[in-house]
């Protein structure tokens, strides 16, 4: 009895070459996909990062309380008052300037909070600051910050000053 193994070996070799070719093509496509994915510009969520950073700034360990001065704030700027452990007040103005939201102080200088934006609006309430942001690529976000209530003494002093200036 004679076995014909030569034809079977040829088919087996052809099948192995075909499988090898498929694996090489799949690896080539995977490599192309990985290189294209690395070239694509990934938008890290700068809005979330800036939210976390500013929230840490407002509620750091040196801050006793931080509140928004609603009377002095507008849609173009927001006044934030931070009171430290020694009851010293630090005033910060949040403004939209060129392509960023920045925090400035009376003494000067600024701290960029969010870059590459085309528009920003500020909405203030007694214990809340809302910043509506439009990024350069058209994405829109709203940032909400919960702050302390403005101290009563401060509010009463401002009302007394306004009453004196009217009379």
C-alpha positions in Angstrom: 0.0 0.0 0.0 1.4 3.2 -1.1 0.7 6.5 0.6 0.7 9.8 -1.3 2.0 12.3 1.1 3.7 14.6 -1.4 0.5 16.3 -2.5 -0.7 16.6 1.0 2.5 18.3 2.1 2.2 20.8 -0.7 -1.3 21.8 0.3 -0.2 22.0 3.9 2.7 24.3 3.0 0.3 26.5 0.9 -2.0 26.7 3.9 0.8 27.7 6.2 2.0 30.4 3.8 -1.6 31.7 3.5 -1.9 31.9 7.3 1.5 33.6 7.7 0.5 36.1 5.0 -2.8 36.9 6.9 -0.9 37.3 10.2 1.6 39.7 8.6 -1.2 41.8 7.0 -3.0 42.0 10.3 0.2 43.1 12.1 0.9 45.7 9.4 -2.6 47.1 9.7 -2.3 47.2 13.5 1.0 49.0 13.2 -0.5 51.6 10.8 -3.4 52.2 13.2 -1.1 52.7 16.1 1.1 55.2 14.2 -2.0 57.1 13.1 -3.4 57.2 16.6 -0.2 58.6 17.9 -0.3 61.4 15.2 -3.9 62.4 16.0 -4.1 65.5 18.2 -5.6 64.3 21.5 -7.6 67.0 23.3 -6.9 66.5 26.9 -9.8 67.9 28.7 -8.2 71.2 29.8 -11.5 72.4 31.2 -11.7 69.6 33.7 -8.0 70.1 34.6 -8.5 73.8 35.2 -11.7 73.1 37.2 -9.8 70.8 39.6 -6.8 73.3 39.9 -9.1 76.3 40.6 -11.2 74.3 43.0 -8.0 73.3 44.9 -7.0 77.0 44.9 -10.3 78.1 46.4 -10.4 75.4 49.1 -6.7 75.0 50.0 -5.5 74.3 53.6 -4.7 78.0 54.2 -8.1 79.2 53.3 -10.7 79.6 56.0 -13.4 80.5 53.5 -13.8 81.8 50.0 -16.9 83.6 48.8 -18.0 85.5 45.7 -18.8 89.2 45.9 -22.1 89.3 43.9 -22.4 93.1 44.0 -19.0 93.7 42.4 -19.3 90.8 39.9 -20.6 91.1 36.3 -20.8 88.8 33.3 -17.3 90.0 32.3 -15.6 89.5 35.6 -16.2 87.8 39.0 -14.8 89.0 42.4 -13.6 86.2 44.6 -12.6 86.9 48.2 -10.4 84.4 50.1 -10.1 84.7 53.9 -7.1 83.0 55.4 -6.7 81.5 58.9 -5.5 84.9 60.2 -8.7 86.6 58.8 -6.7 88.4 56.1 -8.7 89.0 52.9 -7.2 88.4 49.5 -9.3 89.6 46.5 -9.1 87.9 43.2 -10.7 89.0 39.9 -11.6 86.3 37.4 -11.7 87.8 33.9 -11.7 86.7 30.3 -8.6 88.2 28.7 -7.5 87.5 25.1 -7.7 83.7 24.8 -7.8 82.8 28.5 -9.5 83.0 31.8 -7.2 84.5 34.4 -7.2 85.4 38.1 -5.6 88.8 38.9 -5.1 90.6 42.2 -5.1 94.2 43.2 -1.3 94.1 43.6 -0.9 93.0 39.9 0.1 89.9 38.1 -2.1 87.1 36.9 -2.6 83.4 37.0 -3.9 81.7 33.9 -6.7 79.3 34.7 -7.8 78.1 31.3 -6.2 78.7 27.9 -7.4 78.4 24.3 -10.9 79.7 24.8 -12.8 82.1 22.6 -15.4 83.3 25.0 -16.3 83.2 28.7 -19.2 84.6 30.8 -19.5 84.7 34.6 -22.7 84.2 36.5 -22.7 84.7 40.3 -25.2 83.9 43.0 -24.8 84.1 46.8 -22.9 80.8 47.1 -22.2 79.8 43.5 -20.0 80.9 40.7 -20.8 79.6 37.2 -18.4 80.1 34.3 -19.7 79.4 30.8 -16.8 78.7 28.5 -16.5 78.4 24.7 -13.3 76.7 23.6 -11.5 77.6 20.3 -12.7 74.4 18.7 -16.3 75.3 19.5 -16.9 73.0 22.5 -18.9 74.6 25.3 -18.7 73.9 29.0 -20.1 75.2 32.2 -18.0 75.2 35.4 -19.8 75.5 38.7 -18.0 76.3 42.0 -19.7 76.2 45.3 -18.4 78.8 47.7 -19.2 80.0 51.2 -21.9 82.5 51.9 -20.7 86.1 52.1 -20.2 87.0 55.8 -23.0 89.1 57.3 -20.6 91.8 58.7 -19.2 92.4 55.3 -22.6 92.6 53.7 -23.9 95.0 56.4 -20.8 97.2 56.1 -21.3 97.5 52.4 -25.0 98.4 52.8 -24.1 101.0 55.5 -21.5 102.5 53.1 -24.0 102.7 50.3 -26.6 104.4 52.6 -24.0 107.0 53.7 -23.0 107.7 50.2 -26.6 108.3 49.2 -27.2 110.9 52.0 
